[in-house]
Amino acid sequence: MSSITQSAAPCHIPAGVAEEILLGVDTDKDVHAAAVITVLGATLDGRSFPATAEGYRQLVA
């Protein structure tokens, strides 16, 4: 059985192109990891933030 792999490199959608995106956040005790993907599964960006008051502010921003 073959599998499809997705590049981890961010891709950029040109301005003016409407496409639905999803934000997912994996919360852990020390770090929260956030990923933004298209509804087709293309990774747009992924970042991690410390589970602190400042990290929460950064995640929301």
Rosetta silent file (secondary structure, phi, psi, omega in degrees, C-alpha in Angstrom):
SEQUENCE: MSSITQSAAPCHIPAGVAEEILLGVDTDKDVHAAAVITVLGATLDGRSFPATAEGYRQLVA
SCORE:     score description
SCORE:     0.000 S_00000001
   1 L     0.000  126.792  179.995    0.000    0.000    0.000 S_00000001
   2 L   -89.477  157.531  177.735    1.488    3.342   -0.991 S_00000001
   3 L  -125.480  154.634  178.067    1.137    6.510    1.038 S_00000001
   4 L   -99.825  129.039  177.951    0.989   10.151    0.066 S_00000001
   5 L  -104.225  148.071 -179.056    3.431   12.433    1.823 S_00000001
   6 L  -111.760  131.866  177.332    2.876   16.133    2.354 S_00000001
   7 L   -63.533  138.778  177.970    5.684   18.653    2.192 S_00000001
   8 L   -84.755  -10.427 -179.553    6.299   20.446    5.496 S_00000001
   9 L   -70.842  133.757  179.050    7.455   23.582    3.681 S_00000001
  10 L   -62.134  141.754  172.551    4.921   26.403    3.850 S_00000001
  11 L  -114.201  157.405 -175.678    3.204   27.252    0.597 S_00000001
  12 L  -119.322  134.446  177.773    1.665   30.611   -0.117 S_00000001
  13 L   -92.722  127.851  179.620   -1.702   31.316   -1.664 S_00000001
  14 L   -58.380  147.157  178.555   -1.697   34.347   -3.980 S_00000001
  15 L   -57.709  141.524  177.896   -3.705   37.351   -2.782 S_00000001
  16 L    90.863   -5.874  178.848   -7.275   37.333   -4.011 S_00000001
  17 L   -94.503  118.360 -179.811   -7.590   33.541   -4.137 S_00000001
  18 L   -88.387  123.717  177.444  -10.398   32.373   -1.883 S_00000001
  19 L  -149.301  136.824  178.155   -9.783   28.980   -0.306 S_00000001
  20 L   -72.296  139.116  178.113  -11.047   27.530    2.945 S_00000001
  21 E  -128.337  160.060  179.934   -8.382   26.856    5.537 S_00000001
  22 E  -125.225  142.819  174.132   -8.336   25.039    8.860 S_00000001
  23 E  -114.604  127.000  175.880   -6.413   25.778   12.049 S_00000001
  24 E  -121.055  140.316  179.318   -5.613   22.915   14.382 S_00000001
  25 E  -127.867  126.507  175.624   -3.965   23.230   17.781 S_00000001
  26 E  -101.611  111.895 -177.158   -2.445   20.350   19.728 S_00000001
  27 E   -94.488  132.184  176.273   -2.318   21.358   23.379 S_00000001
  28 L  -130.497  175.716 -177.779    0.234   19.823   25.703 S_00000001
  29 L   -62.046  -42.803 -173.403    1.499   20.623   29.192 S_00000001
  30 L  -106.950  -25.682 -174.059    4.559   22.607   28.038 S_00000001
  31 E  -141.528  141.803  172.272    4.002   23.432   24.351 S_00000001
  32 E  -111.954  127.973  179.061    1.060   24.096   22.041 S_00000001
  33 E  -107.347  130.025 -179.940    1.574   23.241   18.361 S_00000001
  34 E  -118.548  142.595  177.630   -0.587   24.972   15.742 S_00000001
  35 E  -137.029  139.305  175.803   -0.956   24.072   12.065 S_00000001
  36 E  -114.805  124.932 -179.559   -2.830   25.807    9.259 S_00000001
  37 E  -132.751  160.564  173.148   -3.862   23.635    6.303 S_00000001
  38 E   -81.683  165.595  178.348   -6.152   23.918    3.306 S_00000001
  39 L   -65.897  -15.347  176.202   -9.271   21.764    3.130 S_00000001
  40 L   -90.797   -1.795  175.171   -7.358   19.683    0.574 S_00000001
  41 L    97.028    3.898  178.068   -4.601   18.996    3.125 S_00000001
  42 L   -76.144  128.590  179.359   -1.825   21.305    1.903 S_00000001
  43 E   -75.568  126.115  177.483    0.208   22.630    4.827 S_00000001
  44 E   -97.759  -38.851 -178.970    0.363   26.426    4.886 S_00000001
  45 E  -166.472  154.470  175.494    2.185   26.977    8.185 S_00000001
  46 E  -150.035  134.733 -179.312    3.000   25.304   11.458 S_00000001
  47 E  -146.473  159.400  174.596    4.375   26.773   14.675 S_00000001
  48 E  -124.620  151.348 -174.552    4.731   25.903   18.324 S_00000001
  49 E  -135.988  144.280  177.262    4.270   28.133   21.338 S_00000001
  50 E   -66.949  148.384  179.393    5.133   27.729   25.010 S_00000001
  51 L   -84.401   63.922  178.817    2.188   26.949   27.295 S_00000001
  52 L  -129.289  171.933  178.020    2.607   30.226   29.166 S_00000001
  53 H   -58.242  -43.337  179.392    0.633   33.470   29.282 S_00000001
  54 H   -67.521  -39.018  177.712    2.995   34.987   26.683 S_00000001
  55 H   -62.636  -39.161  176.493    2.795   31.838   24.533 S_00000001
  56 H   -62.895  -42.743  178.245   -1.013   32.039   24.549 S_00000001
  57 H   -61.576  -42.137  179.136   -0.829   35.684   23.422 S_00000001
  58 H   -63.633  -42.256 -179.554    1.548   34.721   20.603 S_00000001
  59 H   -61.804  -45.568 -179.074   -0.729   31.867   19.503 S_00000001
  60 H   -66.823  -37.804 -179.681   -3.799   34.115   19.347 S_00000001
  61 L   -68.782    0.000    0.000   -1.874   36.841   17.482 S_00000001
